Amino acid sequence: MANTTNERGGKYYKRGSIQVWDFIRDQELNFHLGNVIKYVCRVGYKDNDIEDLQKAIHYLENEVEFRTSQRVPRILPSDKLKDEGYSYDAEIFDR
């Protein structure tokens, strides 16, 4: 992978041997996970470290919420539990 040569952006993104956006591309991270990396990498090097950590958490929580919403219906639909005689388990699962 060729590293970008664009010199725009803060020094806090260029501290290591690879720019943050090059790392994000190299790892094929999506928008939310890329932002987690971006905000974590600049903690303590830009204006407000607590705000950067909160932003990273926000994007990570959003990714977890999305993945959970996509995964749960595929794992075990509760109506399948009811059809197989596990109505009590289906009610607990739906809570």
DSSP file (Angstrom, degrees, kcal/mol; ACC not computed):
  #  RESIDUE AA STRUCTURE BP1 BP2  ACC     N-H-->O    O-->H-N    N-H-->O    O-->H-N    TCO  KAPPA ALPHA  PHI   PSI    X-CA   Y-CA   Z-CA
    1    1 A M              0   0    0      0, 0.0     2,-0.4     0, 0.0    25,-0.0   0.000 360.0 360.0 360.0 132.4    0.0    0.0    0.0
    2    2 A A        -     0   0    0      1,-0.0     2,-0.1    20,-0.0     3,-0.1  -0.696 360.0-127.5 -84.2 131.8    1.3    3.4   -0.9
    3    3 A N        -     0   0    0     -2,-0.4     2,-0.1     1,-0.1    -1,-0.0  -0.475  29.9-106.0 -73.0 149.0    1.3    6.0    1.8
    4    4 A T        -     0   0    0     -2,-0.1    15,-0.1     1,-0.1    -1,-0.1  -0.395  18.0-154.8 -73.5 154.8   -0.4    9.3    1.0
    5    5 A T        +     0   0    0     -2,-0.1     2,-0.3    -3,-0.1    -1,-0.1   0.322  50.0 128.3-111.1   5.3    1.8   12.3    0.5
    6    6 A N        -     0   0    0      1,-0.2    -2,-0.1     2,-0.0     0, 0.0  -0.474  42.6-163.1 -65.5 123.9   -0.8   14.9    1.4
    7    7 A E        +     0   0    0     -2,-0.3    -1,-0.2     0, 0.0     2,-0.1   0.350  51.7 112.3 -93.6   6.1    0.7   17.2    4.0
    8    8 A R        +     0   0    0      2,-0.0     2,-0.1     0, 0.0    -2,-0.0  -0.406  50.3  56.8 -75.9 156.9   -2.6   18.6    5.2
    9    9 A G  S    S-     0   0    0     -2,-0.1     5,-0.0     3,-0.0     2,-0.0  -0.177  89.5 -54.3 105.9 160.1   -3.8   17.9    8.7
   10   10 A G    >   -     0   0    0      1,-0.1     3,-1.6    -2,-0.1     4,-0.3  -0.239  42.3-117.9 -71.5 157.5   -2.5   18.3   12.1
   11   11 A K  G >  S+     0   0    0      1,-0.3     3,-1.6     2,-0.2    -1,-0.1   0.754 109.5  74.1 -64.2 -24.1    0.9   17.0   13.4
   12   12 A Y  G 3  S+     0   0    0      1,-0.3     3,-0.3     2,-0.2    -1,-0.3   0.676  95.2  51.3 -65.6 -16.0   -1.1   14.8   15.8
   13   13 A Y  G <  S+     0   0    0     -3,-1.6     7,-1.7     1,-0.2    -1,-0.3   0.519 109.7  50.1 -92.8  -7.1   -2.0   12.6   12.9
   14   14 A K  S <  S+     0   0    0     -3,-1.6    -2,-0.2    -4,-0.3    -1,-0.2   0.052  72.4 110.8-120.0  24.7    1.5   12.2   11.7
   15   15 A R  S    S+     0   0    0     -3,-0.3    -1,-0.1    26,-0.1     4,-0.1   0.844  72.6  48.4 -72.7 -34.8    3.4   11.2   14.8
   16   16 A G  S    S-     0   0    0      2,-0.4     4,-0.0    -3,-0.1     3,-0.0   0.001 104.5 -82.2 -94.4-161.3    4.2    7.6   13.9
   17   17 A S  S    S+     0   0    0      1,-0.1     2,-0.4     2,-0.0    -1,-0.0   0.557 115.1  41.1 -82.1  -8.1    5.7    5.9   10.9
   18   18 A I  S    S-     0   0    0     -5,-0.0    -2,-0.4   -15,-0.0    -1,-0.1  -0.999  89.0-113.3-140.2 138.8    2.3    5.9    9.2
   19   19 A Q     >  -     0   0    0     -2,-0.4     4,-2.2   -15,-0.1     3,-0.4  -0.387  31.3-115.8 -69.2 151.3   -0.3    8.5    9.0
   20   20 A V  H  > S+     0   0    0     -7,-1.7     4,-2.5     1,-0.2     5,-0.2   0.906 114.7  50.2 -56.0 -46.5   -3.6    7.7   10.7
   21   21 A W  H  > S+     0   0    0      1,-0.2     4,-2.1     2,-0.2    -1,-0.2   0.825 108.6  53.0 -67.7 -28.2   -5.7    7.7    7.6
   22   22 A D  H  > S+     0   0    0     -3,-0.4     4,-2.8     2,-0.2    -1,-0.2   0.905 109.9  48.4 -68.8 -40.3   -3.2    5.4    5.9
   23   23 A F  H  X S+     0   0    0     -4,-2.2     4,-2.3     2,-0.2    -2,-0.2   0.924 110.4  51.4 -62.5 -44.5   -3.5    3.0    8.8
   24   24 A I  H  <>S+     0   0    0     -4,-2.5     5,-2.1     1,-0.2     4,-0.4   0.918 113.8  44.0 -60.3 -44.4   -7.3    3.2    8.6
   25   25 A R  H ><5S+     0   0    0     -4,-2.1     3,-1.3     1,-0.2    -1,-0.2   0.925 111.0  54.1 -64.8 -44.9   -7.2    2.4    4.9
   26   26 A D  H 3<5S+     0   0    0     -4,-2.8    -2,-0.2     1,-0.3    -1,-0.2   0.867 112.3  43.9 -58.3 -37.8   -4.6   -0.4    5.3
   27   27 A Q  T 3<5S-     0   0    0     -4,-2.3    -1,-0.3    -5,-0.2    -2,-0.2   0.472 107.0-129.3 -87.1  -2.0   -6.8   -2.1    7.9
   28   28 A E  T < 5 +     0   0    0     -3,-1.3     2,-0.2    -4,-0.4    -3,-0.2   0.887  43.4 175.1  54.9  44.3  -10.0   -1.5    5.8
   29   29 A L      < -     0   0    0     -5,-2.1    -1,-0.2    -6,-0.1    -2,-0.0  -0.530  26.9-122.2 -80.7 146.3  -11.9    0.0    8.7
   30   30 A N     >  -     0   0    0     -2,-0.2     4,-2.6     1,-0.1     5,-0.2  -0.154  38.6 -85.7 -77.1-179.4  -15.3    1.4    8.2
   31   31 A F  H  > S+     0   0    0      1,-0.2     4,-2.0     2,-0.2     5,-0.1   0.909 125.4  44.7 -55.8 -49.9  -16.3    5.0    9.0
   32   32 A H  H  > S+     0   0    0      2,-0.2     4,-1.8     1,-0.2    -1,-0.2   0.934 116.4  43.9 -66.8 -47.0  -17.1    4.5   12.6
   33   33 A L  H  > S+     0   0    0      1,-0.2     4,-2.1     2,-0.2    -1,-0.2   0.861 111.4  55.6 -67.9 -34.0  -14.0    2.3   13.5
   34   34 A G  H  X S+     0   0    0     -4,-2.6     4,-2.5     1,-0.2    -1,-0.2   0.897 107.3  49.5 -62.2 -39.8  -11.8    4.7   11.5
   35   35 A N  H  X S+     0   0    0     -4,-2.0     4,-2.7    -5,-0.2     5,-0.3   0.856 106.1  56.3 -68.7 -34.4  -13.1    7.6   13.6
   36   36 A V  H  X S+     0   0    0     -4,-1.8     4,-2.3     2,-0.2     5,-0.2   0.955 111.1  44.2 -58.4 -49.0  -12.4    5.6   16.8
   37   37 A I  H  X S+     0   0    0     -4,-2.1     4,-2.6     1,-0.2    -2,-0.2   0.926 112.5  52.7 -60.9 -46.0   -8.8    5.2   15.7
   38   38 A K  H  X S+     0   0    0     -4,-2.5     4,-1.0     1,-0.2    -2,-0.2   0.931 113.1  42.1 -56.9 -49.7   -8.5    8.9   14.6
   39   39 A Y  H  X S+     0   0    0     -4,-2.7     4,-0.5     1,-0.2     3,-0.2   0.876 114.5  50.5 -70.3 -36.9   -9.7   10.3   17.9
   40   40 A V  H >< S+     0   0    0     -4,-2.3     3,-1.0    -5,-0.3    -1,-0.2   0.904 107.6  54.7 -65.5 -40.5   -7.7    7.8   20.0
   41   41 A C  H 3< S+     0   0    0     -4,-2.6    -1,-0.2     1,-0.2    -2,-0.2   0.768 109.9  45.9 -66.6 -24.9   -4.5    8.7   18.1
   42   42 A R  H >X S+     0   0    0     -4,-1.0     3,-2.4    -3,-0.2     4,-1.0   0.467  79.3 126.9 -99.3   0.1   -4.8   12.4   18.8
   43   43 A V  T << S+     0   0    0     -3,-1.0     6,-0.1    -4,-0.5     4,-0.1  -0.360  83.6  10.7 -58.3 128.5   -5.7   12.1   22.5
   44   44 A G  T 34 S+     0   0    0      2,-0.2    -1,-0.3    -2,-0.1    -2,-0.1   0.391 119.6  73.9  83.8  -3.6   -3.2   14.4   24.4
   45   45 A Y  T <4 S+     0   0    0     -3,-2.4     2,-0.2     3,-0.1    -2,-0.2   0.485  93.1  47.7-117.9  -8.9   -2.0   16.0   21.2
   46   46 A K  S  < S-     0   0    0     -4,-1.0     3,-0.2   -34,-0.1    -2,-0.2  -0.549 104.6 -72.2-121.0-170.1   -4.9   18.2   20.4
   47   47 A D  S    S+     0   0    0      1,-0.2     2,-0.5    -2,-0.2    -4,-0.0   0.880 112.2  20.2 -55.7 -55.5   -7.0   20.7   22.3
   48   48 A N     >  -     0   0    0      1,-0.1     4,-2.0     2,-0.0    -1,-0.2  -0.897  54.6-174.0-130.4 102.3   -9.2   18.5   24.6
   49   49 A D  H  > S+     0   0    0     -2,-0.5     4,-2.2    -3,-0.2     5,-0.2   0.863  88.3  53.0 -65.8 -36.0   -8.2   15.0   25.4
   50   50 A I  H  > S+     0   0    0      2,-0.2     4,-2.5     1,-0.2    -1,-0.2   0.917 108.9  49.9 -65.2 -42.2  -11.4   14.2   27.3
   51   51 A E  H  > S+     0   0    0      1,-0.2     4,-2.3     2,-0.2    -2,-0.2   0.905 109.8  51.0 -62.8 -40.9  -13.5   15.3   24.4
   52   52 A D  H  X S+     0   0    0     -4,-2.0     4,-2.3     2,-0.2    -1,-0.2   0.904 110.6  48.8 -63.5 -40.6  -11.5   13.2   22.0
   53   53 A L  H  X S+     0   0    0     -4,-2.2     4,-2.4     2,-0.2    -2,-0.2   0.898 110.6  51.0 -65.1 -40.0  -12.0   10.2   24.2
   54   54 A Q  H  X S+     0   0    0     -4,-2.5     4,-2.4     2,-0.2    -2,-0.2   0.891 110.0  49.9 -64.7 -38.6  -15.7   10.9   24.4
   55   55 A K  H  X S+     0   0    0     -4,-2.3     4,-2.3     2,-0.2     5,-0.2   0.917 110.0  50.4 -64.9 -42.7  -15.9   11.1   20.6
   56   56 A A  H  X S+     0   0    0     -4,-2.3     4,-2.3     1,-0.2    -2,-0.2   0.923 111.9  47.8 -60.6 -43.8  -14.0    7.8   20.2
   57   57 A I  H  X S+     0   0    0     -4,-2.4     4,-3.1     2,-0.2     5,-0.2   0.910 108.8  55.0 -62.5 -42.5  -16.5    6.2   22.7
   58   58 A H  H  X S+     0   0    0     -4,-2.4     4,-2.0     1,-0.2    -2,-0.2   0.929 111.3  43.3 -57.1 -48.1  -19.4    7.6   20.8
   59   59 A Y  H  X S+     0   0    0     -4,-2.3     4,-2.0     2,-0.2    -1,-0.2   0.879 114.6  50.2 -67.8 -37.2  -18.3    6.1   17.5
   60   60 A L  H  X S+     0   0    0     -4,-2.3     4,-2.4    -5,-0.2    -2,-0.2   0.914 110.4  49.1 -67.7 -42.6  -17.5    2.8   19.1
   61   61 A E  H  X S+     0   0    0     -4,-3.1     4,-2.6     1,-0.2    -2,-0.2   0.887 110.0  52.4 -63.1 -38.0  -20.9    2.6   20.9
   62   62 A N  H  X S+     0   0    0     -4,-2.0     4,-2.4    -5,-0.2    -1,-0.2   0.902 109.7  48.7 -64.5 -40.2  -22.6    3.4   17.6
   63   63 A E  H  X S+     0   0    0     -4,-2.0     4,-2.7     2,-0.2     5,-0.2   0.910 112.2  48.3 -65.5 -42.2  -20.7    0.6   15.9
   64   64 A V  H  X S+     0   0    0     -4,-2.4     4,-2.6     2,-0.2     5,-0.2   0.924 111.6  50.3 -63.0 -44.2  -21.6   -1.9   18.7
   65   65 A E  H  X S+     0   0    0     -4,-2.6     4,-2.3     2,-0.2    -2,-0.2   0.922 112.7  46.6 -60.2 -45.2  -25.2   -0.8   18.5
   66   66 A F  H  X S+     0   0    0     -4,-2.4     4,-1.7     2,-0.2    -2,-0.2   0.945 114.0  46.4 -63.4 -48.6  -25.3   -1.3   14.7
   67   67 A R  H  X S+     0   0    0     -4,-2.7     4,-2.0     1,-0.2    -1,-0.2   0.879 112.6  50.8 -64.4 -36.8  -23.6   -4.7   14.8
   68   68 A T  H  X S+     0   0    0     -4,-2.6     4,-2.4    -5,-0.2    -1,-0.2   0.918 109.0  50.7 -65.1 -43.4  -25.8   -5.9   17.6
   69   69 A S  H  < S+     0   0    0     -4,-2.3    -1,-0.2     1,-0.2    -2,-0.2   0.819 114.5  44.9 -65.2 -29.7  -29.0   -4.8   15.7
   70   70 A Q  H  < S+     0   0    0     -4,-1.7     4,-0.5    -5,-0.2    -1,-0.2   0.820 117.9  42.7 -80.0 -32.4  -27.7   -6.7   12.6
   71   71 A R  H >X S+     0   0    0     -4,-2.0     4,-1.8    -5,-0.2     3,-0.7   0.897 100.8  63.2 -85.6 -43.6  -26.7   -9.8   14.5
   72   72 A V  H 3X S+     0   0    0     -4,-2.4     4,-1.4     1,-0.3     3,-0.3   0.899 102.8  48.4 -57.9 -48.1  -29.4  -10.5   17.0
   73   73 A P  H 34 S+     0   0    0      0, 0.0    -1,-0.3     0, 0.0    -2,-0.1   0.836 114.1  48.7 -62.6 -28.2  -32.2  -11.2   14.5
   74   74 A R  H <4 S+     0   0    0     -3,-0.7    -2,-0.2    -4,-0.5    -3,-0.1   0.789 104.7  59.9 -79.6 -27.4  -30.0  -13.5   12.5
   75   75 A I  H  < S-     0   0    0     -4,-1.8    -3,-0.1    -3,-0.3    -1,-0.1   0.976 127.8 -18.8 -67.8 -56.1  -28.8  -15.5   15.5
   76   76 A L     <  -     0   0    0     -4,-1.4    -1,-0.2     4,-0.0    -2,-0.1  -0.671  61.4-144.3-158.8  93.9  -32.1  -16.9   16.8
   77   77 A P    >>  -     0   0    0      0, 0.0     4,-1.1     0, 0.0     3,-1.1  -0.410  18.1-136.8 -61.6 132.2  -35.5  -15.4   15.8
   78   78 A S  H 3> S+     0   0    0      1,-0.3     4,-1.9     2,-0.2     5,-0.1   0.808 101.2  62.5 -65.7 -29.2  -37.8  -15.7   18.9
   79   79 A D  H 3> S+     0   0    0      1,-0.2     4,-2.1     2,-0.2    -1,-0.3   0.811  99.1  56.9 -67.2 -25.2  -40.7  -16.8   16.8
   80   80 A K  H <> S+     0   0    0     -3,-1.1     4,-1.4     2,-0.2    -1,-0.2   0.883 104.2  52.7 -67.5 -38.2  -38.7  -19.9   15.9
   81   81 A L  H  <>S+     0   0    0     -4,-1.1     5,-2.7     1,-0.2     3,-0.3   0.926 109.4  48.7 -60.7 -43.6  -38.3  -20.6   19.6
   82   82 A K  H ><5S+     0   0    0     -4,-1.9     3,-1.7     1,-0.2     5,-0.3   0.912 108.1  54.1 -63.1 -42.5  -42.1  -20.4   20.0
   83   83 A D  H 3<5S+     0   0    0     -4,-2.1    -1,-0.2     1,-0.3    -2,-0.2   0.807 107.7  51.1 -61.9 -29.3  -42.7  -22.7   17.0
   84   84 A E  T 3<5S-     0   0    0     -4,-1.4    -1,-0.3    -3,-0.3    -2,-0.2   0.272 126.1 -97.6 -95.2  12.2  -40.4  -25.3   18.6
   85   85 A G  T < 5S+     0   0    0     -3,-1.7     3,-0.2    -5,-0.1    -3,-0.2   0.682  91.7 116.6  86.7  18.3  -42.2  -25.2   21.9
   86   86 A Y     >< +     0   0    0     -5,-2.7     4,-2.2     1,-0.2     5,-0.2  -0.385  23.1 144.9-111.5  52.8  -39.9  -22.9   23.8
   87   87 A S  H  > S+     0   0    0     -5,-0.3     4,-2.1     1,-0.2    -1,-0.2   0.864  71.2  53.9 -63.1 -36.2  -42.4  -20.1   24.4
   88   88 A Y  H  > S+     0   0    0     -3,-0.2     4,-1.9     1,-0.2    -1,-0.2   0.934 110.4  46.6 -62.1 -45.4  -41.0  -19.2   27.8
   89   89 A D  H  > S+     0   0    0      1,-0.2     4,-2.4     2,-0.2    -2,-0.2   0.867 110.0  54.4 -64.6 -36.1  -37.5  -18.8   26.4
   90   90 A A  H  X S+     0   0    0     -4,-2.2     4,-1.9     2,-0.2    -1,-0.2   0.895 106.4  51.2 -65.2 -39.2  -38.9  -16.7   23.5
   91   91 A E  H  < S+     0   0    0     -4,-2.1     4,-0.5     1,-0.2    -1,-0.2   0.913 112.0  46.5 -65.3 -41.0  -40.5  -14.3   26.0
   92   92 A I  H >< S+     0   0    0     -4,-1.9     3,-1.1     1,-0.2    -2,-0.2   0.910 111.1  52.7 -65.3 -41.4  -37.2  -13.9   27.9
   93   93 A F  H 3< S+     0   0    0     -4,-2.4    -1,-0.2     1,-0.2    -2,-0.2   0.855 105.3  55.3 -62.9 -36.1  -35.3  -13.4   24.6
   94   94 A D  T 3<        0   0    0     -4,-1.9    -1,-0.2     1,-0.2    -2,-0.2   0.562 360.0 360.0 -77.1  -8.3  -37.7  -10.7   23.5
   95   95 A R    <         0   0    0     -3,-1.1    -1,-0.2    -4,-0.5    -2,-0.1   0.520 360.0 360.0 -66.7 360.0  -37.2   -8.5   26.6
